[in-house]
């Protein structure tokens, strides 16, 4: 079963991390994450992972009574931002939680686990 792991970070930390060179601590955490990613690739459980652009360069498209509208940037001051995602293909939710827990131990930020709707969700 595939799961989407959504990684969140405090907006202030995101701003600090993108303002200059990453800290030694951030580089060490990322190196540890990459090591874990290679482990998951070896077990066949890793599908993909990507970091995301800063929310201020995002665009939201929505339907309004006046038609479809595209709006740039966030609507309000953000406390947490979606920083990255990963897709894993594992036996079940327990394994997804196990993997997310290891990532949280390394990176220290929360991760939301969402099942990806596929054949098992169809009628």
N, C-alpha and C positions, 0 to 999 in steps of 0.2 A: 504494500500500500504506500502511496506517495504522500508525503507531508511537506508543507511549506513552513519553513522556520523564518519568522520575521523578527529581526533584531532591532531593538529600540535603544536610543541613547539620549541623555539629557541634551536639550538644545544648546545650552551653554558649553557643554563639553564638545559638541559638534563644531561650534563656532571656534573654539580654542584649537581644536585638532586641525581645522582647515585653514587657520590663520598663518601657520608657520610650519616648521619642521616638526614631525611627530616626536614625542618624548621617547626616551629609552624604554620606559615602562610600556608604552603603546607598541613600540617595535617588538619588544619581547613577547607581549601578548599575541600579536599578530603572527609571529614566528611559531608560537605554540599552536595557534589555531590552524596554521598551514600544515603543521605536522599531523594534527588530528584529521584534517581534510584528506591528507594522503592515506591515512589509516582507513578512513571510510571508503576511499576510492578502491583500496585493496580488497575490502570486503564486498564491494559492489553496491554499497548502500548510498554512495554519494552520486547525485545527478548533476547539480550545478550550484553555483553561489556567485553573487555579485554585490558590490557596494553600490549605493545609490547616490545621485547628485543631491546637493543641498536643497532643502525645501523651498528656498526663495527662488529657485530657478524652475520650480514645478509649474504645471498648468493643470487646472481642473476643468473638465468639460461636463456641463450638466444641462438638462432640459429645464427651461423656465416657461412661464406663460407666454413670453414674447418670442420663444424659439430657443434654439441651442446656443449656449454662450460658453466661451472659453475665458477663464479667469487666470491670470498669472499670480504665482506666489501663494503663501499661506493666508488664510482669512483672519487669523488672530495670532497673538503671541503664543508661540509653542513652548510647552514645557518639555515634551519628549518628541523626538522625530524618528521616523522609520529610516534606519541607516543602511541596512542590507537585508538580503534574503538568501536562503539556501533551499534547495529542493533535495529531499532524501527519499529513498525507496526502501522501506524496511518492512519487517514482518507485521508490525502493529504499533499501536499507540505507546505501549510500554517502552519499546525500543526508541521511538521518537523522543519520548521524555528523557530517556537515558542519554541520548545524544545531545539534546538541548541543554541538559544539566551540565554536561562536560564543557560545552561551549560557554555557558554562563560562568562556570568556575574560572575559566581562562580570561574571558573578556569582561566579566563583571556586570554586564548589562542584561536586562530582561529579554526573553525570547518568547514570542507567541507561536504556538504550534497550531496549524490549521490543516485538516485533511484536504487533499486535492480530490475533487469530485471526479470520479472515473466510472468504470464499469460497475464497481461494487455499489454505487449510489443510484444506478438506473433501475427503473422498474422492470 
